[in-house]
Amino acid sequence: MADSKKIAFLTAGEGIERVELTEPWKAVQDAGFEPVLLSPESGEVQTFDHLDKSTTQQVDQQVKDASVDDFAALVLPGGVANPDALRTDKDAVSFVKTFVDSGKPVAAICHAPWTLIEADVLRGKRLTSWPSLQTDIRNAGGDWVDEQVVVDGNLITSRNPDDLPAFDEAVVKAVKG
């Protein structure tokens, strides 16, 4: 399926739940793909272990300079502040919308569906998320369910870090086609 061996990971500059970035990153690397970190700003992003600062990671490319054509899939890690900041960035929202519209796999975990809501791509879609997003998802036309991993067309969603093994498996399976 994938023309490219590159998988885009899109985050804001801070507030990223560390394991929701690093675990899928390792899973796609182990599957032979090249993860690429996109963000609105260059430099480093700050990950968190819940509310405590954790590691930083170098941004590979600013999202405004990225093309959906260069990637086989998109992963949106969670954390509360991360997707809340991303959904206010017009370049990030546009990139996400274009990616979903392309039909290529788009995976979002925890609070990351906030960016999907802002991109207006959830009408008629079945998905999951952190439970506090269920009203937002329903208001955006999505069908929220409480399941470990949900695949609906090219959208892959999970609820929280406990779901990472199933989420990572679904991401790799979708990218491999």
C-alpha positions in Angstrom: 0.0 0.0 0.0 2.6 2.5 1.0 4.5 4.3 -1.8 6.6 5.9 1.0 8.3 4.2 3.9 7.8 7.4 5.9 5.3 7.7 8.7 4.4 11.2 9.8 4.0 11.9 13.6 2.4 15.2 14.2 2.6 17.0 17.5 2.5 20.4 19.0 5.6 21.8 20.8 4.6 20.5 24.2 2.1 18.5 26.2 2.6 15.2 24.2 2.0 12.1 26.2 5.5 10.5 25.9 4.5 6.9 25.5 1.9 7.8 22.9 4.7 9.2 20.7 7.6 6.8 21.6 5.7 3.4 21.5 4.1 3.8 18.1 7.3 5.4 16.8 9.2 2.2 17.8 6.5 0.0 16.4 6.7 1.6 12.9 10.5 1.6 13.1 10.5 -2.1 14.0 8.2 -2.8 11.0 10.7 -1.2 8.7 9.2 2.2 8.3 10.8 5.6 8.9 9.0 7.8 11.5 9.3 11.5 10.9 8.3 14.1 13.5 6.3 17.1 12.2 5.4 20.1 14.3 4.3 23.7 13.7 7.6 24.9 15.0 11.2 23.7 14.4 13.5 22.7 17.3 12.4 20.2 19.9 9.1 19.1 21.3 8.6 18.5 25.1 6.9 15.2 26.0 5.2 14.5 29.3 4.5 11.5 31.6 1.0 12.6 32.4 1.6 16.1 34.0 5.3 15.8 34.5 7.9 16.9 32.0 9.7 13.9 30.4 12.0 13.8 27.4 12.4 16.1 24.4 12.5 15.0 20.8 13.9 16.8 17.8 11.4 18.0 15.1 12.3 16.7 11.6 10.2 19.0 9.6 7.7 21.8 10.1 4.2 20.8 9.2 3.7 23.8 6.9 6.5 22.4 4.7 5.2 18.8 4.7 3.3 17.1 1.9 0.9 14.3 2.5 2.3 12.7 -0.7 5.6 12.0 1.1 4.0 9.8 3.8 2.3 6.4 4.0 0.4 7.2 7.2 -0.1 9.8 9.9 0.0 9.2 13.7 -1.5 11.7 16.1 -0.2 11.1 19.7 -2.3 12.4 22.6 -1.7 14.2 25.8 -4.2 17.0 26.7 -2.2 20.1 25.8 -0.7 18.7 22.6 -3.9 18.2 20.5 -5.5 21.3 22.1 -2.6 23.4 20.7 -2.6 21.6 17.3 -6.2 22.2 16.7 -5.5 26.0 16.8 -2.7 25.7 14.2 -4.2 26.2 10.7 -1.3 24.3 8.9 -1.6 21.3 11.3 -5.4 21.2 10.9 -5.1 21.5 7.1 -2.5 18.7 7.0 -4.7 16.4 9.0 -7.8 17.1 6.9 -5.8 16.5 3.6 -4.3 13.3 5.1 -7.7 11.9 6.1 -9.2 12.9 2.7 -6.3 11.1 1.0 -7.5 7.7 2.2 -4.1 6.9 3.8 -4.2 5.6 7.4 -4.6 8.2 10.1 -4.2 7.0 13.7 -5.2 9.1 16.8 -4.9 8.1 20.4 -6.3 9.5 23.7 -7.1 13.3 23.2 -5.7 13.4 19.7 -9.2 13.2 18.0 -9.6 16.9 19.0 -7.5 17.6 16.0 -9.7 15.4 13.8 -12.8 17.2 15.2 -11.2 20.6 14.2 -10.4 19.2 10.7 -14.1 18.3 10.4 -13.5 14.7 9.2 -15.6 12.7 11.7 -19.1 12.7 10.2 -20.4 9.2 10.0 -17.2 7.7 11.5 -17.0 5.3 14.4 -14.2 5.9 16.8 -12.9 6.0 20.3 -10.8 8.4 22.4 -10.2 9.4 26.0 -13.7 9.4 27.5 -14.0 13.1 28.0 -14.0 13.7 24.2 -17.1 11.6 23.6 -19.5 14.6 23.5 -17.2 16.6 21.3 -17.0 13.6 18.9 -20.7 13.1 18.8 -21.2 16.9 18.2 -18.8 16.6 15.3 -20.9 13.8 13.8 -18.9 10.8 14.9 -20.1 7.7 16.7 -18.1 7.4 19.9 -17.6 3.9 21.4 -15.6 2.6 24.4 -13.3 0.1 22.8 -9.6 -0.6 22.9 -9.0 0.1 19.2 -11.5 1.1 16.5 -10.7 1.0 12.8 -13.2 2.7 10.5 -12.0 3.1 6.9 -8.6 4.8 7.2 -9.2 6.1 10.8 -7.6 4.2 13.7 -8.3 5.3 17.2 -7.6 4.2 20.8 -8.5 5.5 24.2 -5.3 5.7 26.3 -1.8 4.4 26.9 -3.1 1.0 28.1 -4.4 0.5 24.5 -1.0 1.1 22.9 -0.2 -2.6 22.0 -3.5 -2.9 20.1 -3.1 0.6 18.6 0.5 0.0 17.5 -0.6 -3.4 15.9 -3.5 -1.7 14.0 -1.2 1.1 12.8 1.5 -1.3 11.4 -1.2 -3.6 9.9 -2.8 -0.6 8.1 0.5 0.7 6.8 1.5 -2.7 5.5 -1.9 -2.9 3.7 
